[in-house]
Amino acid sequence: MKQQASALVTAADISRLAGVTRATVSNWRRRHPDFPAPSGGTDTSPTYDLNAVRAWLATRGQLPEDTPADELRTALRSHPGDGTLALRLLPAVLAAVRLGRSEREALPELRDDALLRWISSAADDGADDIPGVEAPAAYSADTTVPLRTLLRYVVMDGAEAATDVLAERLLEDTGSTGTYRTPRPLADLMARLLADGAGAFPASVLDPACGTGSLLAAAASAGASELLGQDILVAQAAQAAVRLRLSTSEAAITVRAGDSLRADAFKGRTADGVLCNPPYGVRDWGHEDLAYDQRWAYGVPPKGEPELAWVQHCLAHLPPKGRAVLLMPPAVAERTAGRRIRAQLVRDGALRAVVSLPQGSATPLHIGLHLWILERPDPQAEAPGTVLLVDAAASESRDLDWPSLDDTVLSAWRPYLADQDGFTGAPGIAGAVPVTDLLNEAVDLTPARHIRTAPRQALRPALLAREAAELYGQLHQSAKDLTSLSAKGDWPPADDRPRDWRTATVADLLRGGALNVLRTAPAARRTRSGPPLPQPEPESGGRPTLTATDVLENRPASGTEADLPTGIALPLIQADDVLLTELLHTGRAPVARVAEPSEAGTFLGPHLLLFRPDRRRLDPWFLAGFLAAEQNVNAAATGTSIVRVDPRRLRVPLLPLAEQQRYGAAFSRLHELRTAARRADEAAEDVTRLLGTGLTGGALLPDGHGSA
């Protein structure tokens, strides 16, 4: 009988398995001679035999109970030589969710031969739907273990969660790097910009660089009935095909793999709208091969301007008056090599708006990206005389506020779309810039360089002076509160060495009845027993919903029932519940806090974890402080492109209740201090911005200057 090879795991895999940091794994390797020796990999990135690692962890009491996701990862890693296994298992996810619940639950219990016949049939049926899956499909007996594990995971946690784990493996198998999803709030904003002046959404939408399908999913949610996608990476295109079919049951979906610029899968086809987040800075995009391509109606893109090739590719797939929205790096708006194409886009009326976004809106997070809104010109119509420029980054704060950002962009775009000649704009934020002002030697389309400085005639000195006085009062009070809080506190050192506690995982505390963990599945997520649930309409007077952004920014509940799924029991927040953000964001520390009495009865929004402790055994603020510890959250993180916290892996020290309460009081004070510091920072930013505008615009005079 052939023995199945053990999986090979990296140090990062071991840290997730044991619920510790990577630094801890490195220490184990150096300090413990009996730590398993590398079985593969390289000197800088060794891999280890999974069975040996598990046995070593078990002898030390460091091996937590496996989650269904861990079991699936282990089963996939047991096939290190099969780089297509995760791809070939994707049809099983789609086929399983199309079955009734009882049939789906029976699948993992089928005999090996019956299970292999089922997956072969599923793959043959899905060959046209999922790029990279070929028919007739051949599956060996070695496939049965990961297939059964996958199906059990689908039954327990749903198809989307199973697809996430397969996606992790796909990235590992293909070695793909630099692939990022468009954040859902940004994808939703881009989709809203496709709607016409009456609010009607395009029936068909194309994304020629679709990745895993984020933009097309947003288009489907907005009302598109036909989705067309293409991606150069087979693994990405396959994910998009599966994720879109899981999230929408009504739209017709066609996803193809291939290079859209060199091998357009939809050549000669037009779509009513286009959404695209093209790859940035790819110099080998086909400049030499495509020099005489008919798509270059506005000029042949230079080799160093691949984004302008994508702009013209998208325009070529639109009918007259059809609209496209692209996410672009800011340099495209000003680079010298692209100025002739930019000029032609502006002159012909193809470029309708440029929106600058705050840093952190999308990867790369340190750069403020741009949105370009394009429209294929109608040859029978006169070219517009202005271009809308919106500097949505002008009002950016340290914390990205998506509702405010949406409002800034849409409150400029929609009135401009309705009445371009009568649009007055917002000083320093948005303006309709005449084409003649843009067609200079540089053709610089950066919004801040045209509209950030408010016109002098729009400034009202008396009003600015009153606003400045009010903001100074707010700053003074905020600084007073911060000073009062920072003056408190005696933080004595521990002994010579840091304290060492016995800890328990949240999974252990759940089994012991010390707490409960609740969450709300994201809206439109497919349930285990049926198709995606429809989005509810907002109800006036309904219960508010506490969102993840509300917790991050420590503000009152701002969501509505439209943010929630229907058809399931929704958790209601109680006073003293502990709230922890589920998704981890680069450059931001995890946030946890205790629910206020005023928040009792509000709905728990998606991407939040709610821990409800037994107050006789756990202090809420003690729990919040240790759950949000950076090393604790990092050790419990799962995923690659989207990093989530697995709450069962989080660890909590086992301390007497009286000692917990002392720590809880300290964590509560830290929360108050952080909140006061945030308010003081925001107040200082507001007052300095207003005073700077007034001084440079001639509306305010320096202190001590007197009246002019």
N, C-alpha and C positions, 0 to 999 in steps of 0.2 A: 504493500500500500504506500502510495506517495505521501510523504510527510510535508505538510504546508510550512513554507519558510516563515520565520518570524519577521515581523516588520522592523524597519530601521527608523529610528527617531533622532531628531536633533536636540540640542540643549534647550532650545525654545519649547519643543514638544514636551520635554521632561519637566520644565518649569510649570507648564499648564497641567500636566498630569498630576504633579505633586502639590499644586496650589502654592508655589513659592516663586520668588523672583529668579531671573536668570543669573543674577549675581550669586544667589545661594547655590545654584547648580554648579557654578564655577568653583565655589569654595569646596563643595563636596568632591569635585574631581581632584582638587589639589591636596585636600587634607585627609582623604580616606583611601588608603591603598586598595581596599576591596571594592571600590567603585568600579563598575563594569568598564572594561577596556573598549576603545572604539572598534567597531566592526566594519567601518567603511567611511566614505566621505573624504575629506582632505585634512591636512594638519590644522588649518584655520577654521574649518567647519566640519568637525567629525560627526559621524552618526553612530548610534548605539543599538544593540539588539534589544528590542522592546521587552521580550520575556525576561532577559537578564536584569533590565532596569526595574521592571515591576517586582521581581523577586527581591532585589536589593532594597527597594523602597518598603516592601512589605515587612522585611526583617527589622526595619527601623521604625515601623509604625507610621510611615509618611505616605501611605497609599490610600487616598480617599476612594469612596465608592464611585464607580464609573457612571457618568451620565449617558443617556442614549447617544448623544453627539460624540462622546469619547469613544464609545463602542464602534460607531460607524467609522470614525477616523482610524481607529486601530485596524478594522477590517480592510480599509482601503490601503493602508500602509503595508499590509501583508502581501501586497502584489507590487513590489517596487519595480519590477521589470515591465509592468504593463502600464504604459503611459497613456492609454486610451480608456482604461476601465471606468473612470468617473464619467467620461463622455458617453460611453456605451450604456451606462446605468441611467442616464437622464430620461430615456423613454419610459423606464419603469415608473418614474415619479408621475409623469403625465397619465400613463395607463392606469395607475393605482387610484388616482383621484377621480377618474371617470367612473369608477365602480361604486356600487352602493356600499354603505358602511360595513355590513356583514360580510360581503364578498372581499372587501379590502382587508378586514381583520383576519380572514381565513388564508390569505395569500402566504404569509410567512410559514404556515404550517403545512404547505404542500410538500409532497415528496420531491426529491431532487430532480427527477426526470420531468415531472409535471411543471415544476418551477422554471426549468430551462426552456421547456416548450412555450410557457407563457411569456417569458422575457423575449424570446426570439420572435414570437408573433407581435409583441408590443413594439419591438424595434423595427420590424418590417412595416408596421402601420405608421410609425413615426418618422420613417426615413425622409419623407418629403417635408416634414414639419421642422425637423431639427438638423441644422447643418452639421456635417461630420459623421452622421449616423448613416451607415450604408446598408442596403438590402441586397441579397439575403444576409441576415445577421447570424453570426456564429458565436456561441457562448459555450465555454468549457465547463467541466464540473467544478473547477477552482472558483468559478464565479458565484456559486451558490451561497457561500458564507457571507461575502459582502452584500449580495442581493437580499438575503433574508434580513440582515442587520438594517439595511436601508429601508425595507418595507416595514419593519417594526418601528423604525423612527418616524416614518410617514404616518403610521397609525397613531403613535403616541403624541408627536409634536407638530404634525402637519407637513404639507408638501413644501412650503416655502423654507422652513427651517432645514429640511433635508437637502433642498437645493443649495442652500448656503454652504453646507458642509461639502457637497460635491464640488462647488465652485472653488473652495479652498484647495482641494486636491487638483482641480484642473489647472490652477495657477502654478502649483508646485510641479505638476507633470510637464507643463509647457515651458516653464521658466520665464513666463511673461512678467515684465516689470513695467512700471509707469502707467498701469491701467487703473483708472479711478472712475467711480460713479459720479454723475452729476448729482449733487445733493437734491433731495426731493423738493425742498422749498424753492430752490432756484429753478428746477425743472418745471414746477407748477407756474412760477412767474413767467418763464419763457413761453409756456403753453398759452397763458392768458393773453400774451401779446399777439398771438396769432388771430384772436377773435376779431371780427370786423366791427364797424361802428355800432351795429345793432346788437352785438353780443353773439352772433352766430359763429360757430366754430367750423373750421374746414372738415369736410367729410373724410378726406384721405390725407395722411401725413407721412412724410418720408424722413428718415434719419440715416444719412449715408455713412455715418461713423457711430453706429448705435451702441457700441460697447455691450453692456448687459441689459440695455433697454429702458433706462431711467426716463429719458425724454419721451419715448413712445408710450410708456405707461402713463405719464402725465397727460399726454395727448388723448389717450383713451379715457382717462378720468374726466377730461374736459369735454368729451363728446365725439371724438373721432371714431368713425366706423370702419376704417381701413388703415392698417398700420404696415408700413414698408420699411425694412431695415437692412443694412449691410454693414459688416465689420471685417477688417482684414484678418483678425484672429478667429480661428474656428471655435476655440473655447469660449470666447466672448459672444460670438453669434449664437452658439448653441444655448448658452445661458439666457440670452435675450429671448430666444424662441420659447423656451420653457417658462421663464418668468412671466412673459406677457400672456401666455395661455393660462397660467395660474391666476393672474390678477384680473383678467377680463375674459368673459365668456361670449360677449356679443360681437366684438370687432373681428374682421377678417385679417389674418396675420400672415405676412410673408417676410421671412428673414433669410438672408443669403450670406455666405462667407466669401470674402474676396476683397481686393483692393479697389475701392470705389473709383479712384481717379484713373487707374490703369485698366481695370476690368469692371466696368459699371454693370451691375446685375440688372439695373432698371433703365438701360439705355433706350432713349426714345420715349420713355414714360414720363408723364407729368403727374404731380401730386398737388392737391389744393393748398397744402402748406408744407414747409420744411422746418424741422428743428435739428440743430447740429451743434455738438461740442467737438470740433475737429482736433486731431492730434497737433500739438504745437511743436514748431521748430524742427520738423522732419525734412531735412534737405534732400533726401533721396526719395522724392515724391513722383518722379517721372518727368522732370523738366525736359530732358533731351528727347525722350520718346514721344512727348505730347506737344512738341513745339507748334504744330500746325492744327491742333485740336479745335474743332468748331465751337467748343464751349467758351473759348477766350474772346468773348464779344467786347470786352472792355480793355483788352490788352493781354499780351502773353506774360504770365506771372514770372518774375525773376526767380532764379533758383532759391534764393534766400527768402522768398515770400510765399511759402506753401499755403498760408492761410488765405491769401487772395485767390489761389487756385480753388480752394474749397468754397469761397464766396461765389465764384462764377459757376462752379459745379452745381451748387444749390439753386442759383438763379436759372440755370438751364433746365432744371426739373420743374419749373413753375409755369403755369399759364399766365397770360397778361393779367396784372393786378394781384397775382398770387403772392403770398408773403412768406418770408423766411426769417427766423431768428437764430443767430449764431452767437456762441460764447467765444470771445476772442482775447488773445493777449493784448495788453495796452500798446505795445510797441507797433502793432500793425497800423495804428491810427497816425503814426508820425514818421515811420522809417522812410528814409530818402528813396530807397529803391522802389517803393510802391506808390510814390506820389502820383505818377501818371494814371495808374489804374484807379486810385482813389478819386482823382479829379474827374475821370470819366464816369465813375459811379455817381458822383454828386451831380455832374452836369446833366446826365440822362435821367436823373430822378430815381435811380435804383436804390440808393441809400436814403432811407427815410429817417433814421434816428440812430444815435449812438448814446449808450447809457454806461456811465462808469460805475462800477460796483465797489463796495468797501472790501478791504483785505479780509480774507477768511471766508468769502462767499463760496469759493470752490478751490480745489487744488489747481495750482500751487497756492497755498494759503497766505504766503507772504506778499502776494502780488494782487493788486486791485484789478480784476479783469473787466472787460467791456462786453456789453451786448450790442450787436449790430442788428438793426431791424431793416430788412431789405424787401423790396417789392419789384417784381418784374414789370418794367414800364409797358404801358399800353401805347402802341405806336400811333393810335388815333388821338391820344390825349396830350395836352400840353404838360411839359415837365414842371413839377412844383418848384416854387421859388425859394423855399427854405428847407432846412434840415433841423429836426429837433435834437437838441443836445441836453442831456440830463446828467447832472453830477450828483448821483445818489451817494457817492462817497463823501460829499461835503459835510453831511450830517452824521458821519459814522461815529460810533462810540466804541469803547473797548469790547462791549458785548454786542454781537450782531443781533439786531431786532428785525426778524423777517416780516412781521406784520407792518412795521413802520416802513421798511424798505419797499415792500409791495405797494404801500399807499403812495410813497414818494414817486415811484416809477409810473404806476397806473394813473395817478391823478394828473400827471403831465401828458402821458401818451394818449389817453382817451379823449380829453378835450382837444388836443392837437389834431387827432384823427377826425374829430367831428367838425372842426372849424380851423383850418390851418391859417387862414388869413386873419382871423380874429383872435388867435391864441396870444395871450399876454404873458404867459410863463410865470415863474416864481423867482424873484431876484436871488441870485447866487445859487440857485438849484437847477432851474430849467429855463430854456429859452429857444425860440424858433430863430435860428441864425440864417441870414440871407446867404444864398448860394454864392453870391459875388464876394462875400466876406471870407468864404472858405477857399475859393479858387485863387489863392496866392501862390507864391513859389513853393512853399512848404506843403500846402494842403494838409495841415495838421488838424485832425478831427478830434483831438483830446478835449472832452467837454470842459474840464477845469480851466483851460487856457482861453476859453471864450466867454464863460458865464459865471465863474466863481466870484469875480469882483462885482458887487452890486452897483448899479448905476447911481451916480450921486443924486439925481433928481428923485430917486425912489426912497432916499433916506429922510426921515423926519426927526430933526434934532430933539425936540421936546419929548417925543415919544421914546426915543432911544435913551434919553437921560432918565426917564421914569423907569423903564425896563431895567436899566443898569442898576438903579438904586434898589429895586426889588430883588434882583439877582444877588447883589452884595449882601442884602439881608439874609437870603437863603444860605449863602456861603458862610456868613458869620455864624449862623445857628449850626450849620453842619460841622464847622470847625470846632465850635464849642462842645458839641456832642462827642466828637472824636477825641478831643483833648480830655474830656471827663472820663471816657472809657479807657483811654491809654494810660491814664494816671493810676488806674487800679491794677492790682495783681502782684502777687508774690509767687514766683515760680522757682522754688528751691531745687537744687540738683538732686538726682538720685545718688546712690552709693557710687563707689569707684567705677562700677560697670552698670550699663542700663539694666532695668528690671527684665526678668525673663518669666513670661507667663505661660501657664498651660492654656491652650486655646481649643476651641471647638468650632467646627464648620457650621455654617447656617443649616446645612443638611442634617447635622447632628441635632441642632436645636429644634428643627422642625419635627424630627422623630420624637424628641423629648417633650414636645408640646410647649416649648418656651416662647415660640412666636409663630406667626403665620406670614406667608409671603403671597402678595397679590399683584397682578399686573393686568393691563388692558391690551389686547391684541390690536395692532395698528389697523386703521380703517381700510376696508377693501381686501383684507387678508382672507384667503380661502379657509373655511372651517374644515374640520375633519369629515363632515357629513354632507357637504354640498358645495355649490358654486360660490363665487364671491358675493358678499352681501352688499346691497346698494348703500350709497352714502345718504344719510338722512338730511333733510332740509333743516336749517337752523330754526329753532322755535323761540319766539319772543317769550320772555319770562321763564324759560327753562332753566334747569340747574346749570351753573357755570362748570367749566372743565379746567382743572389744573394741568397745564402743559409742562413739558420738560423745560422749555424756555422760561416759564414762570419760576421754576425751582432754581434754575441757573442764575437768574437775575433777582431772585428773592422778591418777587412782586406778587400781587393778588392774582387769582385765577382769571385768565383772559380768554380761554377757549370757550367754544360752544358745543352743543350736542352734535354739530356737523363734523367735529373732529373724532367722533366715536363710531364704532361699528354698531350694527343693529342685530337683533335676534339672539343676543347673549346677555347673561347677567353682568352688569357693569359694577365694578367696585366703587363704593362710596367712601370717601376719606373720613376718618374719625380724628378727633383731637388726640395728640400724642402719637399718631402714626409716624413712622420714620420714612422719609421719601428720599430715594437715591436715583440719580439719572442713570439710565441703562446704557446709553451709547457713550463711548469715549471719544473725545475730540482732541486732535493734535494741538499741543500747546496750552491746553486747559486742564486744570486739576479737576478731579471728580468732586461733585457737590452732593452733600446730604444735609437734610435739616428735618426738624420735627414740625409736624403740622400744627398750625395755630387753631385755637377754638373757633375762630371766625371762618376757618376753612372746612369745618365739619359739614358733611352733607354734599360737598362738591364731588363731581366725577373725577376719577383718576384717569388722566390722559395717557395716550400711548407713549412708549419709551421711558416710562417711569416704573421703578420698583417700589412697592409699598411693603414695609415690614411692620407688622402689628405685634408688639411685644406683650407678654404677660407682665404687667407692671409689678407683680409680686416677685418676679424673678429677674427682670431686665429693666434698667433705667433707659428711657428713650434717647436722651441726649448722649449718654454713654455709648449706646448702640450706634447712633448716627456718627459720632466721632470716629469710632474704630472701623465702621463699615467703609467710610470714605477715605481712610488712610491710603495714600498713594500706592504704597507697596502692596497693600491688601487688594486693591482694585486691579492693579496690573497683574497680580498673580492669578486673579479670577477672570481675566479677559480672554475672550475667544473671538476668532474671526480674523480676517485680513483687511480687505477694503473697508468693511464695516465692522468695527470692533465693539462687541457687547460685553457686558458684565454677566457672568454666570453666577446668580446669587447664591446657589448652593455651595459654591467654593469659597465664599468669603469666610473669614475667620474672626472670632470674637474671643477676647480673653475671658477666662472663667474666674470672676472675682466676686466677693461678697457684695450684696446689694448696697450696703452703706458705702463701700469703697467705690462702687459704680457711680453712686450719686455724687461723690466728690469729683470724679472725672467728668460726669455729666454737666455739673455746674461750670467746670472749666471750659468744656466744649461750647456750652451755651454762651459764655462770655466771648469766646473767640468768634462765634457767629455774629454777635452784636457788634463787635469791633470791625469785622469784615464789612458788615452792612453800613456802618457809619463811615468807614473809609471810602466805600463806593459812592455814597451820597456826597461826601465832600469833594471827591474827584470829579463827579458829574457837575456839581455846582461850580467848581473852579473852571472847568472846561467851558461851561455856558457863559460865565461872566467874562472870561478872557476873549472868547470868540466875539461876543457882542461889542466889547470895548474896542477890540482891534478893528472891527468893521466900522464903528463910529469914528475912530480916530483917523483911519486911513481914508475914509470917505468924506472927511471934513465936517461931519455932523456933531462931533464931540471935541472938546478942547482938553489939553493935558491938565492934570490937577495943579491948581495954583496959577493957571494962566489968566483966569478972569474972563469976562465976556469980551468978545471982539468988538 
